[in-house]
Amino acid sequence: MEVADLQGDTLVVGVSNHIEIWNPQRYEHFFKESMSFEESVDKLFAKKS
């Protein structure tokens, strides 16, 4: 489990039709660095010049 850095606590997240198993610290970092839903929608539907 070294690739996923799963040592000690783990976080199980249900996503659509599968589950993801995360190291809690990596999960938190990933989502802090990700765009918010609103930012994603704005980027997706932004008018192109």
C-alpha positions in Angstrom: 0.0 0.0 0.0 3.0 2.3 -0.3 1.8 3.8 -3.6 -1.3 5.2 -2.0 0.5 6.0 1.3 -2.1 4.0 3.3 -0.5 3.6 6.7 -2.7 4.0 9.7 -6.0 5.8 9.2 -7.8 5.6 5.8 -10.8 7.4 4.3 -13.3 5.5 2.2 -15.3 7.8 -0.2 -18.2 6.7 -2.4 -18.0 8.2 -5.8 -20.8 7.5 -8.4 -20.4 3.7 -9.0 -17.2 3.0 -7.2 -15.3 3.7 -4.0 -12.0 5.4 -3.4 -9.6 4.7 -0.5 -7.5 7.7 0.5 -4.9 8.7 3.0 -6.9 11.4 4.9 -4.1 14.0 4.6 -3.7 13.4 0.9 -7.5 13.7 0.4 -7.6 17.0 2.2 -4.6 18.4 0.3 -6.1 17.2 -3.1 -9.4 19.0 -2.5 -7.8 22.2 -1.1 -5.8 22.4 -4.4 -8.8 21.5 -6.6 -11.2 24.0 -8.2 -14.5 24.6 -6.5 -17.6 23.4 -8.2 -18.5 27.0 -9.1 -15.0 27.6 -10.6 -15.4 24.4 -12.6 -18.8 25.4 -14.0 -17.5 28.9 -14.8 -14.5 27.5 -16.6 -16.7 24.9 -18.5 -19.2 27.5 -19.7 -16.9 30.5 -20.2 -17.4 32.3 -23.4 -14.4 32.0 -25.7 -13.2 35.1 -27.4 
